[in-house]
Amino acid sequence: MIDLSRFSLEGKVAVVTGGSRGIGRAIALGLAEAGADIVVTSRKLPDLEGVAAEIRKLGRKATPIAAHIGKVGSIKTLVDSVIKEFGRIDILVNNAGCSPAMGMILENDERLWDTIMNLNLKGLYFISQIVARIMKEQGGGSIVNMASMDGYKPEPYVGIYSISKAAVIMATKSMALELAPFNIRVNAIAPGPVTTKMLDSHWFHLPEEQAKAEKAEMAKHVPLGRIGEPDEMVGAIIYLASDASSYTTGETILIDGGCTIAAPEFAK
Ligand SMILES: NC(=O)c1ccc[n+]([C@@H]2O[C@H](COP(=O)([O-])OP(=O)(O)OC[C@H]3O[C@@H](n4cnc5c(N)ncnc54)[C@H](OP(=O)(O)O)[C@@H]3O)[C@@H](O)[C@H]2O)c1
């Protein structure tokens, strides 16, 4: 018989990067509902304070800390602050990610490459390294990375982003293999389109009606017929963060409404 208490995060400390809005905010609230105390981090403190206030209403501790995850120095300061306050980190959700501009492979410049790779890949790698050293001393922990369906199937004009997310899938496997002896599990989720500021930035430059029409057109290409919501990512994160997934490591769970299994004439 399944013991549902294995999904509980009671007494655990979770750090959620990119926790100020979108998918990260939903994850931070979801982990708190499952029992964890939460550190929410992104670059802008005022946005984080709002999320922390929502978490406290759920009866959990919440600490907002501003940090730039693309900079290793900022990551070290963040982790030091978390340890100073909580003394441990049980769960790390590497959610922060960006896709600041669309552009063709023939035109993209070094600056765009560095912005995307520094956050989506380098930052994810080094915060995991620093936190894994702490988890090793503690006797274990769970790291959950944010990949994307674009890491499996490239999307035109967001090539650098797709490459970064494919690397996140491999980073997940690579870290999982090396960290398994220390009881540190590393997994990922790979969302399809989800309504957030990042997704809506595809259409920011368009008049409102045209933006709506383009988004509706995108939804038609999702087998489940709609764009996902941030809350729909949270169940898998709770599973991967908790003891319910104690035998799962190196795995990436696609949550894409069926996009990657759609027949070519259906998929965009
Ligand atoms: N939405 C989708 O359709 C979709 C699909 C697949 C995968 N994903 C992935 O899901 C994750 C969350 O995306 P989202 O759609 O929720 O995006 P979002 O709404 O743009 O949120 C991104 C979060 O990351 C933070 N952030 C951005 N740059 C940062 C930096 N340099 N250092 C620290 N924090 C930073 C942002 O806060 P600040 O700007 O204040 O720093 C914000 O909290 C990303 O990894 C994304 O690639 C999204």
The ligand as a Tripos MOL2 file, in Angstrom:
@<TRIPOS>MOLECULE
LIG
   48    52     1     0     0
SMALL
NO_CHARGES

@<TRIPOS>ATOM
      1 N1          6.8510   29.1930  -19.6640 N.am      1 LIG1
      2 C1          7.1400   28.1920  -20.4790 C.2       1 LIG1
      3 O1          6.4300   27.9740  -21.4860 O.2       1 LIG1
      4 C2          8.3150   27.2870  -20.1920 C.ar      1 LIG1
      5 C3          8.4410   26.1030  -20.9330 C.ar      1 LIG1
      6 C4          9.5040   25.2540  -20.6810 C.ar      1 LIG1
      7 C5         10.4160   25.5700  -19.7080 C.ar      1 LIG1
      8 N2         10.2900   26.7310  -19.0030 N.ar      1 LIG1
      9 C6         11.3080   27.0100  -17.9890 C.3       1 LIG1
     10 O2         10.6920   27.2370  -16.7380 O.3       1 LIG1
     11 C7         11.5140   28.1210  -15.9600 C.3       1 LIG1
     12 C8         10.6570   29.2610  -15.4420 C.3       1 LIG1
     13 O3         10.1450   29.9580  -16.5600 O.3       1 LIG1
     14 P1          8.8860   30.9330  -16.5030 P.3       1 LIG1
     15 O4          8.1430   30.7110  -17.7580 O.co2     1 LIG1
     16 O5          8.1980   30.8440  -15.1930 O.co2     1 LIG1
     17 O6          9.6760   32.3290  -16.6650 O.3       1 LIG1
     18 P2          9.4540   33.7650  -16.0750 P.3       1 LIG1
     19 O7          8.0270   34.0320  -15.7970 O.co2     1 LIG1
     20 O8         10.1910   34.6820  -16.9870 O.co2     1 LIG1
     21 O9         10.2270   33.6770  -14.6610 O.3       1 LIG1
     22 C9         11.6220   33.5650  -14.6300 C.3       1 LIG1
     23 C10        12.1090   33.6710  -13.1920 C.3       1 LIG1
     24 O10        13.5360   33.6100  -13.1940 O.3       1 LIG1
     25 C11        14.0580   34.7950  -12.5710 C.3       1 LIG1
     26 N3         15.3200   35.1570  -13.1980 N.ar      1 LIG1
     27 C12        15.5220   35.5870  -14.4650 C.ar      1 LIG1
     28 N4         16.8130   35.8340  -14.6750 N.ar      1 LIG1
     29 C13        17.4590   35.5580  -13.5030 C.ar      1 LIG1
     30 C14        18.8070   35.6250  -13.0730 C.ar      1 LIG1
     31 N5         19.7940   36.0190  -13.8910 N.pl3     1 LIG1
     32 N6         19.1120   35.2740  -11.7940 N.ar      1 LIG1
     33 C15        18.1360   34.8620  -10.9520 C.ar      1 LIG1
     34 N7         16.8370   34.7740  -11.2880 N.ar      1 LIG1
     35 C16        16.5110   35.1240  -12.5610 C.ar      1 LIG1
     36 C17        12.9670   35.8400  -12.7580 C.3       1 LIG1
     37 O11        13.0190   36.8870  -11.7920 O.3       1 LIG1
     38 P3         13.9280   38.2270  -12.0120 P.3       1 LIG1
     39 O12        13.7070   38.6700  -13.4270 O.co2     1 LIG1
     40 O13        13.4100   39.1840  -10.9930 O.co2     1 LIG1
     41 O14        15.3370   37.8390  -11.7260 O.co2     1 LIG1
     42 C18        11.7370   34.9750  -12.5170 C.3       1 LIG1
     43 O15        11.5570   34.7600  -11.1450 O.3       1 LIG1
     44 C19        12.6660   28.5500  -16.8800 C.3       1 LIG1
     45 O16        13.8030   27.7600  -16.6310 O.3       1 LIG1
     46 C20        12.1290   28.2550  -18.2610 C.3       1 LIG1
     47 O17        13.1590   28.0390  -19.1980 O.3       1 LIG1
     48 C21         9.2670   27.5970  -19.2200 C.ar      1 LIG1
@<TRIPOS>BOND
     1     1     2 1
     2     2     3 2
     3     2     4 1
     4     4     5 ar
     5     4    48 ar
     6     5     6 ar
     7     6     7 ar
     8     7     8 ar
     9     8     9 1
    10     8    48 ar
    11     9    10 1
    12     9    46 1
    13    10    11 1
    14    11    12 1
    15    11    44 1
    16    12    13 1
    17    13    14 1
    18    14    15 2
    19    14    16 1
    20    14    17 1
    21    17    18 1
    22    18    19 2
    23    18    20 1
    24    18    21 1
    25    21    22 1
    26    22    23 1
    27    23    24 1
    28    23    42 1
    29    24    25 1
    30    25    26 1
    31    25    36 1
    32    26    27 ar
    33    26    35 ar
    34    27    28 ar
    35    28    29 ar
    36    29    30 ar
    37    29    35 ar
    38    30    31 1
    39    30    32 ar
    40    32    33 ar
    41    33    34 ar
    42    34    35 ar
    43    36    37 1
    44    36    42 1
    45    37    38 1
    46    38    39 2
    47    38    40 1
    48    38    41 1
    49    42    43 1
    50    44    45 1
    51    44    46 1
    52    46    47 1
@<TRIPOS>SUBSTRUCTURE
     1 LIG1         1 GROUP 0 **** ****
